[in-house]
Amino acid sequence: MPLYEYEAKDPAKGCAKCRGGFTVMQSLKDDRLEKCPECGAPVYRVICAPGLAHSKTDLHYRAKRAGFHTLKRVNKGEYEKIY
């Protein structure tokens, strides 16, 4: 299920939750929230970039670039250094 971010339309009338923005997990079939679940102030959905995961190869590259070594399992209890 996707995550949606909401903020208060008028920050002066909202509670601490909706003034700073909050995240809600909703189905694609669910309607947009019209009011803050805590204080009832009007809210709107904020357009934001989706979160994307990193691949394992990217993790190895970032570790190498940061000066760390990564290990690969060879046998039970035996590892070899990749970088």
N, C-alpha and C positions, 0 to 999 in steps of 0.2 A: 504494500500500500504506500502511496506517495505521501510525502510530508509537505504541508503547506504552511506558509508564514503569514501571520496577520498582525496588523497594527491598528491603533485607535485612529479614527478619522479626525477627532479633535483631542489632541493629547491633554488639554486642560481638563477635560471631563472624564478621562479614563483612569483606571486604577494603575498600580505599578506594573502589573502584568501586561496589560495591553498598551501602555505608553511605551515600554521598551520593546514590544513585539514578542509574540509567542508562536510556537510551532505546534501544529496539530496533525496527527496521522488520520487521513480520511480516505475513503474509497473514492474512485473516480466517479461513481454514481451519486455520491453524497452532494447535497447542495452546499454552496459557500456559506460560511458563517456570516450572519448579519450583526450579531451582538457578541460581546465578550462573555465567556461562560461564567466569569466571576462577578463583574459589576454591571453587565448589561449595556455598556456603552457601545455605540455603533463602531464596527471595525471594517476594514477592507483587506483583501488578500494582496500581498506583496509579491511581485514577480522577482524570482531569484534563480540563480544558476543551480543546476542539479549537482549533487555530489557524485564524483566519479572515483572509482577505486584504482589503485596503482597496481601494475603487474609485478610479478615476482622479479622479473629481470630489472625493472626500474628500481626495486628495493636494493638489489645487489649493486647496481650502479651508484645509487646514492650513498650506500655504505662505503664503497670504495672511494668515492669522491670526498667523503668526510674523514677518511683515514682509518676506517675500521676494516676488519677481516670478516668474511662470512665463511661458515662451515657447512660441509656437505656430509651427510651420513653415509658411511661406507659399509660398515657392519654394525651389529649390535654393540653399542658402546664405543664405536670407533668412528672418528670423523677426520676429514681432511680439509685443509684450508683452501678456499677457492681464490681469494685475493690476498 
